[in-house]
Amino acid sequence: MQPSGTSVEVDTGKADKKLSDFFKSARTQFEKLADYLDKNFKPIFADIWSGLERESIELAQILGGVFSDIMSLSEPLKAYFINDFTPLMQTAFSTLGKIGIGLFDSFNKVFSDIWNVAVFPILQNFITVGLPLMADFGTQVWNTLGVLFDNIKEIFDTLWNGVAQPVLNALKTLWCDTWQSISDFWNEWGQPIFDGINEGITTTKNVFLNLWETVLKPVFDKLMDVADGVWTEHLKPLLDEFLDFVGTLITSVLSIYNKAIAPVVNWLVSILGPIVSSVLGKIIKIVGNVISNIIDAVKNIISALKGVVLFIAGVFTGDWKKAWQGVKKIFKGVWDALVDIAKTPINLIIGLINGLTGAVEDALNWIIDGINELSFTTPDWLPGDLGGQTFGFDLSQIDIPEIPKLAQGAVIPPNSEFLAVLGDQKRGTNIEAPLDTITQAVLQALVSYGGAGGNQKISVTIPLTLNGRTITQIVIDDINDYIKRNGRSPIRA
């Protein structure tokens, strides 16, 4: 607060003058800048703007023509959608629906079989057997990895200190010296090299433009004229003729296949298919038997090797009981292996013979069935019993016996020698002996165990089988086959 009766005067004249001088100077500089821009750049920007206006007008004309062309396509496009595109979509959706339903059905069958036949049994076996085994194996592997790591680490540390460190130091020296040499080279030769490259690019451009104007463009123009004539007058007619030939060829081949080849192939499959299937089935069975014998031989060899291990362990440990068990297992394994090895070629030959006779039997029975289907009926106007009668063939099928395998036993009558396979049962022991010997053995066993003996009567039921089938079942099957072929029963009251 100032005392009453006093005043303060401030002189602002100098400040106003300095501010006015500053604005005058700034305006002068801006005027000079405007003159500079107007003198040096205004004509350039004027030319640019003029060119943009001219090209914009031309673009508008082009776009107008494009719009007119597009409008002219409306009617053809509408006709295409109505006459062509709609039937195409109808056919496509119908076919896709049929394919989708069929694929869904196949997927259901495949998925069900994969899960029930393979995936679930494999998964169950893996969980109950595989996982515990893998856990035990993994435990041993991790223990071994620990021992392996300790030894490898000691070796690694030794090699790192003795080899890696000197090599790293040498690589560092090599890297630094190499880049220093490259830097020295660049400082001396870098600029001259790139100056020469730039000059070479410009020179090459000039040479190419001269070559284009004097040589290449006239030749190219002539080439295009000739190519246009060759296409219009020769290549296009050739293409049309070739496409017509392809259409004729394809339709002709399809017609021949559908009307001539496919029916013949289908007839041959229906006639020869069952015979081929029967022969292949017999061959597969033969191969399976041979493989089974080989596997059994390998198993017995392994058993013999196990006996060798038991014998050696018993000898070195003083366990003579174990050594003796090893000796017995060696002899048994070697003997069983020799039996299997000897049995393999014999079974192969027998199987081949049975397969050959089976194929011949199928072929002959096919011919017999064809003959039995032949028949004719005489006219009713013929005299006597000849009128209205049907005549045909009733030939019996041929049954070529195979070399039997007596795994289920057999009843062998006297004076009826035949070739057979013995010892083919998968388990147990078969007895091939005269009936009198078996009867006497049964009576002795009954007496030994307190059963009937002497003149007492015994009720014994003995099932009779032939080739693994009971006699009664064979008779019933033969009667049924006869009825199917002849339409009547062979049994007369």
Stockholm file with secondary structure:
# STOCKHOLM 1.0

chainA/1-493         MQPSGTSVEVDTGKADKKLSDFFKSARTQFEKLADYLDKNFKPIFADIWSGLERESIELAQILGGVFSDIMSLSEPLKAYFINDFTPLMQTAFSTLGKIGIGLFDSFNKVFSDIWNVAVFPILQNFITVGLPLMADFGTQVWNTLGVLFDNIKEIFDTLWNGVAQPVLNALKTLWCDTWQSISDFWNEWGQPIFDGINEGITTTKNVFLNLWETVLKPVFDKLMDVADGVWTEHLKPLLDEFLDFVGTLITSVLSIYNKAIAPVVNWLVSILGPIVSSVLGKIIKIVGNVISNIIDAVKNIISALKGVVLFIAGVFTGDWKKAWQGVKKIFKGVWDALVDIAKTPINLIIGLINGLTGAVEDALNWIIDGINELSFTTPDWLPGDLGGQTFGFDLSQIDIPEIPKLAQGAVIPPNSEFLAVLGDQKRGTNIEAPLDTITQAVLQALVSYGGAGGNQKISVTIPLTLNGRTITQIVIDDINDYIKRNGRSPIRA
#=GR chainA/1-493 SS CCCTTCCCCCCCHHHHHHHHHHHHHHHHHHHHHHHHHHHHTHHHHHHHHHHHHHHHHHHHHHHHHHHHHHHHTHHHHHHHIIIIIHHHHHHHHHHHHHHHHHHHHHHHHHHHHIIIIIIHHHHHHIIIIIHHHHHHHHHHHHHHHHHHHHHHHHHHHHHIIIIIHHHHHHHHHHHHHHHHHHHHHHHHHHHHHHHHHHHHHHHHHHHHHHHIIIIIHHHHHHHHHHHHHHIIIIIHHHHHHHHHHHHHHHHHHHHHIIIIIHHHHHHHHHHHHHHHHHHHHHHHHHHHHHHHHHHHHHHHHHHHHHHHHHHHHHHHHTCHHHHHHHHHHHHHHHHHHHHHHHHHHHHHHHHHHHHHHHHHHHHHHHHHHHHHTCEEECCTTSSGGGTTCEEECCCCCCCCCCCCBCTTCCCCCTTCCCCCBCSCCSSSCCCCCCHHHHHHHHHHHHHHTTCCCTTCCCCCCCCCEETTEEHHHHHHHHHHHHHHHHSSCSCCC
#=GC SS_cons         CCCTTCCCCCCCHHHHHHHHHHHHHHHHHHHHHHHHHHHHTHHHHHHHHHHHHHHHHHHHHHHHHHHHHHHHTHHHHHHHIIIIIHHHHHHHHHHHHHHHHHHHHHHHHHHHHIIIIIIHHHHHHIIIIIHHHHHHHHHHHHHHHHHHHHHHHHHHHHHIIIIIHHHHHHHHHHHHHHHHHHHHHHHHHHHHHHHHHHHHHHHHHHHHHHHIIIIIHHHHHHHHHHHHHHIIIIIHHHHHHHHHHHHHHHHHHHHHIIIIIHHHHHHHHHHHHHHHHHHHHHHHHHHHHHHHHHHHHHHHHHHHHHHHHHHHHHHHHTCHHHHHHHHHHHHHHHHHHHHHHHHHHHHHHHHHHHHHHHHHHHHHHHHHHHHHTCEEECCTTSSGGGTTCEEECCCCCCCCCCCCBCTTCCCCCTTCCCCCBCSCCSSSCCCCCCHHHHHHHHHHHHHHTTCCCTTCCCCCCCCCEETTEEHHHHHHHHHHHHHHHHSSCSCCC
//
